[in-house]
């Protein structure tokens, strides 16, 4: 703690012993002293005691010559009178003291305070403030209770609160300063004001503000310096090369995975359902193994093969099979790995990838999802430096540029070939486009066999029936189907996977999980049963329509019931639908609403047919606008597709015909829908008995398969509808 009084240091040489007892503390004031002689002490040295009328006596014995000389020399070097305060309590007056020394002095002269003018000021000098305020707490941190006691006694002159009010700094009347942690005391301000304490609030730490200001100025420079340092690393600058400081921060290097001897664990035997694609890729593998067979005829190996197909059809699986079969060095990477924050990093990685590949030629480079960098380049409007365009330009140059690309085969996969740049698809870069489409029935059977390896299957499992119930399923979908069936079998504590688990897994994938705890009243259950029975009955009696595979009134997902049809494989693969089939499809979709009206009346129909109406309206409008099935509109297509694709879907169709034509289109659509409605109602009213039997069977069993359903038609002697 800093005091306003003059400092009063002590010296160890001023404390001596007198017959084995400590000398009482005295105030010793020394003016400028002349250089002492060996045996003479200056007469201006005086000792002040609490008994001024008693003369001081000094013995002839001093501590030693050396000690005395050092003491006098120290006192003589002070520019001003130097005081050593060695005070004792006032209530304990010191006795007459004697200084002793083993050496006898020749002559020692003492003077009293009354004979020395300087000593008079010593006698009248006040004591230091520290002695006057000895009742204040010690230290620079006071307790709150000590602070309040000092305020009430008038010992605190002023206080200064911090901004948050949690700490204050006080100044005592003797000049000492201390800090106090302030609790939440609402009476503190009143106590300070009543005792005349000066109150103020701190305006903040200017040092911290200065540091914050300097930090705000330096931050942009540090940020730019960091970015420049990282960019130098990415470009192979100091610290960015091999063995430099860059290490894992080396952005310019390719992140492709390299295998000198590919061990993918996949061969062509593990790929099923894509025979044509496998055949074309086998030629590439054969060329790498037996090049003389092709070079003798002047054939050149394709520089690139682009695998195109819907998601889940096995494009990446085929690339792994090629790597496993060829036995040459294999590089694999994703196109998104080329794109980075810094401009030029993608092109640098492409260069690095092909440099490594050329050093290992002949080899295969596989780029997955190439549409990430291979999209159509822009027209250059607006300027700027597009990182993606630099990457694709470097890729085009590496595949077929001025320096050539010998011995490196590039495999790429995408499900968006329509967005790829035309320069990337030309011969010389991607010479072959291999389409990996959804498998047919035979392909699905083979895929099911592949994904059933290691699974305990029951004897009732028929892959042929499963394949026919899964039109449009890809290899990934079929793998998921068998995995879900295995999970259901384990959940039911079964030892084998039966056809029931596979059927339930298929329904789960198509319509969602089964709602076993759904609360369904008997009235609603009856309504759903007649609704689904109407769909199935109309579909079974329509000529050239898909057979019924299963009927269920168990709620799944958002559907209260489902009717499954087994579509024709030929129709699905060809994509050719006749007018009669589309008209039958609309009638089947309306069969549920017609059954509700026939059984419960028009006043009690529900909203369960909302999705059916959307399907009917879409099919009828396409028949009029796109397929030319309207006599009034004729053999023209109107209302073509909208603008550019957005998120994989097309925008709403653009109307390119007049309002009069729109009225004709609406009338034709309405006529088609009404015709389908009349056909469905005719079938249900004619075979009302079969409708009641089927609905009652659904209420009892909740699920009816195709064989049970056909037995009802045989027993009821139902006949197909004739228009």
C-alpha positions, 0 to 999 in steps of 0.5 A: 500500500502506498503511503503519503508519509516519507519512507522510513527504511531501517538498516540492520547495522542500527540494531546492536546488542546490549548485554544480550538484550535488544535495544529499544527502538529509537528515532535516529536523525542524522544530518550531513556528517563529515567524514569520520576519523578512526577514533572520533565520532562527529558531535552532530550525531544525536540520539533522540529518546523519550526523555529529553532531559536525560543526557545520552551517554555513550560507552567507549565500546563500539561494535567494531571498526569496520562496522562503524566505518560502514555505518558512518559512510552510509549516513554521510552519502545521503543528500538530505537528512535521512531518518530511520524510524525505530519507534517504540510504543509511547506507553513504554518509555525506553530506559537510559541506553548505552552503546557498547563496543569492544574497542575503547574510543579515545574521545567521544563527545555527545550533545543534547537536543537543546544544544543542537539546532537541528535536533530541535526540529527532530523533537517537534516532527510529527509521527508518520501517518501510518502510525496515526491510522494504525487502526485501519485494516492492513493489505490492499484487499478489505473485507466488506465489513471492515470497509463499512466500519472504516466508513462509519468512523470517518476513515474513508475519504472517497470511493470509486465504483467499477462499471458493473458495480461489483468492485470499488476502490477506496482511498483512506484519509491517510492516503492508502488505497484498497479494493473491496468486493461489493455485495448487493447492498441497497443501503451502501450509497446512503451510508457513504453519503451520510458519512461524507464519502466522495463517490464516483464511477469508473469510466472503463479501462483505457488500456483494454480499449486501446488494445481492442482498437489495435486488435481491430486494426491488425485483424484484417492484415493478419487475416490476409496474411494467413490467406496468402500463406495458405495460398502459397502452400496450395500452389507448392510455395515455401512450406507447401511441397513434399517434406515442407511445412505444408504436410496435410495442408497441401491443397494442391495435391490430389486426394485420390485413393491409389491401389497398385494392386487393386483389392476391391473384393468385387469382380464381374461375378458379383455384378448381376442385372447389367449384362450389356454394361458388363460386356462393354466394360469387359472389353476394356479389361481385356484390352488391358490384359491382352493388348496385342489382340486389338493392336494387331487389328489397329484398334485403340483402347477407349480413353474414357468410359462414362457410366450413365444410369439412375441412382442405385443401378450399380455404376460404382459397383461396375467400376470396382469390378473393373478394377478388380478384374483388370489388375492394373494400378487404380486411382479412385476419387470423387469429382467434388474433391477437386472443388475448393475455396481457393481459385486454381486448386481444382485444376492443380489437383487434376494435374497432380492426379494425371501426373501420378496416373501417367507415371503408373500407366497403364492404369485406370482412373475412376471419377465418381459423380463427375457432374460436380465439375463437368457441368455445361460451361457458361457463356462468360457473361458477367466476367469473373473467375469460375473455379469449376470452369478452370477445373473442367478445362484442365480435365479436358486438356488432360484427357485429350490435349496437346500432350496426349494421354497414353495408357490412362483410361478414365472411368466416370459415373453420373446420373445427370448426363444431360447437364454435362459439357458437350466437350467432355462427351465427344469421342477422344475423351469419353469414347463410350457411354455405357447405360446402366439401366434398371434391371428386368425380371431376369436381372432382378432374379439374379440380383436377388440371388446375389444379395441372398448369399449368407441369408437363411431363406425358407423353402417357400421363397420364390425369387421369380414371384418377388421379381415380378412384384418389384418392377422398377426396382434397382439393385440397391432397392433389392438389396434393401428389400432383402436386408429389411426382410432379414431384420423383420425375421430377427424381430420375430425370432425366426430362424429363416426368412420366409415369403411373408417377411419379404412381402411385409418388407416390400410393403414397408418400402413402398407404402411405409411402416405398418400402423399396428396401434392405429385406432380404427372403428368398425365403421371406418374399417368397413368403409376402407374394405369396400373402397379397396374391394372396389379398386380390385374388382374393377381392375380384375374385370377390365380387359388387358389390365394388370392382375391383382397381387394383394389387397390390404386394409392395414394402415401404412404411412398416409394410406388407410388401405392398399391394392397392389397390382402386378404390372406387365414387364413388357409394358414397363420396359417399352413404355408403350401404353394403349388408349384402352389401357389408359382408360382402364387405368382411370376406371380402376382409380375411380372404383374406390369412390364408386364403391363408396357411393354404391354401398354408403350413398353419395351423402356418406362418401369420404376424402379417401379418393383424393389421390385417385382423382389426381391420378385420373385428372393427370392421365386424362389431360395427358391423353388429350394434350400429349398423346393425341387421343382426342378427336376434337384436338387431333394429332397435335401436342399442346401445352409442352413442358415448361422451362429448364429443369429445377431440382430434377423436376420440370416446371409447370407446363406452358400454355401455348394455345388460345382460350377457345382451345383450352375450353375444348381441352377441358371438355375432352378431359371431362368426357374421358373421366365421366366415361371411366366413372360410368364403366366402373359403376357398371362393373360394381353394380353388376357384380355387387355380390362379389363386392360384398364377399370380398369386403367381408373377407377383408374385414375378417382377415385384413389382407387377401392375396391374389390367389384368394381373390381369384377364387372369389371370381371363379366361384362367382362366375364373373365375366370381363367387362365389354365396352 
